Amino acid sequence: MFNQWENMQNVGQNPSPTVGQLGSSSPLELTFIHPVKYLANCSCSLRFQTQQCHYSHLPAFLLRKREIPMRGEHGTDGEPVPGHFHVEEAIVGPFLKEGQVLVRTLFLSVDPYMRCRMNEDTGAEYLAPWGLSECVDGGGIGVVELSRCDSLSVDDVVTSFNWHWQTQCLMDEKLLQKVEPQLVDGHISYFLGAVGMPGLTALLGVREKGHVTEGANQTMVVSGAAGACGSIAGQIGRVEGCTRVVGICGSDEKCRVLVEDLGFSAAVNYRQGDVATALKESCPNGVDVYFDNVGGPISDAVIAQMNNDGHVILCGQISQYNKDVPYPPPLCDETQEALQSKNITRERFMVLNYMEKHEAGIIQLSQWVKEGQIKVLETVVNGIENMGVAFCSMMKGGNIGKQVIKISD
């Protein structure tokens, strides 16, 4: 059922068709706005000129829109801005090859790892960089409208990690996975979050690297706790047996949501006051498990307060993604010494290394969500024209829960 997870191992390296395709007897001329880059003499930006070509209009085609990334040179520090993306209209043909489907996009996902795909070197062998003038891809979900394959029928709901940022797409059958809406009680977007890859990352991270033991009186700290993965990880820590779960996030409203809505024991706003002091107050018995989504000074403060034989779940380092550093970023000497002297494990966690556990994990997440043991938070933006805005907002912590973009009903 979940064989499509295998495609995540080479995200972006086997893209589905991004332009209209006809049979071999039907020629198609495409025109496009072609970005021509030149270096600007400033901190990180590349600016672009354009060359205009023309379309050859053909009948019986459907319009779609797509987002195109404009990315800086590898090794340049800087934050992405909405201007790095451009929306344009192009043509998608409903003439399918064998093994293809035409899908209508329902929701698209933006995630922190995508920032790495804006670099020439993504830092991960399974991630291909986004290409200039090429359609951006990532997690998406939609419904089949036309099909020329045996395994997928019209009206099937399908998802993919290679979903182009388009309102409609021609996609190869092998890149798609059929999903059952009843697993999420009809909340289709949950397949991009709590009952999808972020949820699996949280679940398997806690179970495989957190070593949570019921009855052991453990304290878990989660950074990026109000995000797609962190908000689920903290709840799983509570469900799996942690006595105390403390979240670190970036606003008082997020702190309120973590405690009042998601059942965290306490929450720390890292933008106000001293994080180390607030952690000591919230974790009087020290920290046993740390689910690290952010890295940087926040993680240094957490690790300094960890108990002997603790465990760091190295999930992400979003605070470092806009910097010219390798992944995982190097630790300061003090933090490295704390890890060694206290025998704290800190290993890079990759959910793709546990493919055989994905199906059972999805079923478990679905059950917890249905039972109300895990609550799902989402920030929803409407319209493909707002993909760039949503991505940049997510990178700055503008979302609570999973950031998704609704493309169609």
Long-range contacts (C-beta under 8 A, 24 or more apart in sequence): 1-177, 1-359, 2-177, 2-358, 2-359, 2-362, 3-177, 4-159, 4-160, 4-161, 4-175, 4-176, 4-177, 5-177, 5-352, 5-355, 5-358, 6-355, 7-160, 7-161, 7-162, 7-174, 7-175, 8-126, 8-161, 8-197, 8-352, 9-126, 9-352, 10-126, 10-128, 11-117, 11-126, 11-127, 11-128, 11-137, 11-138, 11-161, 11-162, 12-117, 12-127, 12-128, 12-129, 12-130, 12-137, 12-162, 13-128, 14-162, 14-175, 15-134, 15-135, 15-137, 15-162, 15-164, 16-137, 16-160, 16-162, 16-164, 16-169, 16-170, 16-171, 16-172, 16-175, 17-100, 17-169, 17-170, 17-171, 17-172, 18-66, 18-134, 18-135, 18-164, 18-166, 18-169, 19-90, 19-91, 19-92, 20-58, 20-61, 20-90, 20-91, 20-92, 20-93, 20-95, 20-170, 21-93, 21-95, 21-96, 21-97, 21-100, 21-170, 22-58, 22-93, 22-95, 23-95, 23-97, 26-58, 26-95, 28-56, 28-58, 28-93, 29-55, 29-56, 30-55, 30-56, 30-90, 30-91, 31-55, 31-56, 32-88, 32-90, 32-133, 33-86, 33-88, 33-133, 34-133, 35-68, 35-70, 35-86, 35-132, 35-133, 37-70, 37-132, 39-73, 43-76, 43-77, 43-78, 44-72, 44-76, 44-77, 44-78, 44-79, 45-72, 45-78, 46-70, 46-71, 46-72, 46-73, 55-91, 57-91, 58-91, 58-93, 60-93, 60-94, 60-95, 61-91, 61-92, 61-93, 61-94, 62-91, 62-92, 62-93, 62-94, 62-102, 62-168, 63-89, 63-90, 63-91, 63-92, 63-167, 64-89, 64-90, 64-91, 64-92, 64-166, 64-167, 64-168, 64-169, 65-89, 65-90, 65-166, 65-167, 65-384, 65-385, 66-90, 66-135, 66-136, 66-164, 66-165, 66-166, 66-384, 67-135, 67-136, 67-165, 67-384, 67-387, 67-388, 68-132, 68-133, 68-134, 68-135, 68-136, 69-117, 69-118, 69-130, 69-131, 69-132, 69-134, 69-136, 70-132, 71-118, 71-119, 71-120, 71-129, 71-130, 71-132, 72-118, 72-119, 73-120, 74-119, 74-120, 74-121, 75-324, 76-324, 77-322, 77-323, 77-324, 78-322, 79-322, 79-392, 79-395, 79-396, 80-115, 80-118, 80-322, 80-391, 80-392, 80-395, 81-388, 81-392, 82-388, 82-389, 82-392, 83-388, 84-118, 84-388, 85-136, 85-387, 85-388, 85-391, 87-384, 87-385, 87-387, 92-166, 92-168, 92-169, 92-170, 93-170, 94-146, 96-146, 96-147, 96-148, 96-170, 97-148, 98-148, 98-149, 99-148, 99-149, 99-172, 99-173, 99-174, 100-148, 100-149, 100-170, 100-171, 100-172, 100-173, 101-144, 101-145, 101-146, 101-147, 101-148, 101-149, 101-152, 101-158, 101-170, 101-171, 101-173, 101-176, 102-144, 102-145, 102-146, 102-147, 102-168, 102-169, 102-170, 102-171, 103-142, 103-143, 103-144, 103-145, 103-158, 103-168, 103-169, 103-171, 103-176, 104-142, 104-143, 104-145, 104-167, 104-168, 104-408, 105-140, 105-141, 105-142, 105-163, 105-166, 105-167, 105-168, 105-169, 105-384, 105-407, 105-408, 106-141, 106-142, 106-143, 106-157, 106-188, 106-189, 106-406, 106-407, 106-408, 106-409, 107-140, 107-141, 107-142, 107-188, 107-189, 107-192, 107-404, 107-405, 107-406, 107-407, 108-138, 108-139, 108-140, 108-163, 108-165, 108-192, 108-384, 108-387, 108-404, 108-405, 108-407, 109-138, 109-139, 109-140, 109-192, 109-193, 109-402, 109-403, 109-404, 109-405, 110-138, 110-387, 110-390, 110-391, 110-394, 110-403, 110-404, 110-405, 111-138, 111-139, 111-198, 111-228, 111-394, 111-403, 112-227, 112-293, 112-316, 112-318, 112-321, 112-394, 112-395, 113-316, 114-138, 114-391, 115-318, 115-321, 115-322, 115-395, 116-321, 116-327, 123-326, 123-327, 124-327, 126-352, 135-164, 135-165, 135-166, 136-164, 136-165, 136-387, 137-162, 137-163, 137-164, 137-165, 138-163, 138-165, 139-163, 139-192, 139-196, 139-197, 140-164, 140-165, 140-192, 141-179, 141-188, 141-189, 141-191, 141-192, 142-169, 142-407, 142-408, 149-173, 151-178, 152-176, 152-178, 157-181, 157-188, 159-191, 159-192, 159-196, 161-197, 165-384, 165-387, 166-384, 167-384, 167-407, 167-408, 183-362, 183-363, 183-366, 184-366, 184-369, 185-369, 185-370, 187-376, 189-378, 189-380, 189-402, 189-404, 189-406, 190-369, 190-376, 192-402, 192-404, 193-228, 193-232, 193-376, 193-378, 193-401, 193-402, 193-404, 194-228, 194-232, 194-365, 194-369, 194-374, 194-376, 194-402, 195-362, 195-365, 195-366, 195-369, 196-362, 197-351, 198-228, 198-229, 198-232, 198-402, 199-229, 199-232, 199-361, 199-362, 199-365, 200-351, 200-358, 200-361, 200-362, 200-365, 201-229, 201-233, 201-315, 201-349, 201-351, 202-229, 202-230, 202-232, 202-233, 202-236, 202-291, 203-232, 203-236, 203-361, 203-364, 203-365, 204-349, 204-351, 204-354, 204-357, 204-361, 205-233, 205-291, 205-313, 205-315, 205-349, 205-351, 206-233, 206-236, 206-237, 206-240, 206-289, 206-291, 206-313, 207-240, 208-349, 208-354, 209-311, 209-312, 209-313, 209-314, 209-345, 209-347, 209-349, 210-237, 210-289, 210-291, 210-311, 210-313, 211-289, 211-311, 212-237, 212-240, 212-241, 212-242, 212-289, 213-241, 214-240, 214-241, 215-241, 216-241, 216-288, 217-243, 217-285, 218-242, 218-243, 218-244, 218-288, 218-289, 219-243, 219-244, 219-245, 219-246, 219-283, 219-285, 219-286, 219-287, 219-288, 219-289, 220-244, 220-245, 220-246, 220-287, 220-288, 220-289, 220-290, 220-291, 221-245, 221-246, 221-247, 221-248, 221-279, 221-283, 221-287, 221-289, 221-290, 221-291, 221-302, 222-246, 222-247, 222-248, 222-290, 222-291, 222-293, 223-248, 223-290, 223-291, 223-292, 223-293, 223-294, 223-298, 223-299, 223-302, 224-248, 224-249, 224-293, 224-294, 224-316, 224-318, 225-249, 225-254, 225-258, 225-264, 225-267, 225-293, 226-250, 226-251, 226-254, 226-257, 226-258, 226-377, 226-397, 226-399, 226-400, 226-401, 227-293, 227-397, 227-399, 227-401, 227-402, 228-399, 228-401, 228-402, 228-403, 229-293, 229-315, 229-316, 230-291, 230-293, 231-258, 231-262, 231-377, 231-400, 231-401, 232-365, 232-374, 233-291, 233-313, 233-315, 234-258, 234-262, 234-264, 234-291, 235-262, 235-263, 235-373, 235-374, 235-375, 236-368, 236-374, 237-289, 237-291, 238-263, 238-264, 239-368, 239-373, 239-374, 242-289, 244-283, 244-285, 246-279, 246-282, 246-283, 248-275, 248-279, 248-294, 248-298, 248-302, 249-397, 250-397, 251-397, 253-400, 254-400, 257-377, 257-400, 261-375, 261-377, 262-375, 262-377, 263-375, 270-298, 275-301, 276-301, 276-304, 276-305, 279-305, 280-305, 286-310, 289-313, 291-315, 292-316, 292-317, 293-317, 293-318, 294-318, 294-319, 295-319, 295-320, 295-328, 295-329, 296-320, 296-329, 299-335, 300-331, 300-332, 300-334, 300-335, 303-335, 303-338, 303-339, 303-344, 303-346, 304-334, 304-335, 304-338, 306-338, 306-342, 306-344, 307-342, 308-342, 308-343, 308-344, 309-342, 309-343, 309-344, 310-342, 310-344, 310-345, 311-344, 311-345, 311-346, 312-339, 312-344, 312-345, 312-346, 312-347, 313-349, 314-346, 314-347, 314-348, 314-349, 315-349, 318-395, 321-395, 322-395, 376-401, 376-402, 377-401, 377-402, 378-402, 378-403, 378-404, 379-403, 379-404, 380-404, 380-405, 380-406, 381-405, 381-406, 382-406, 383-407
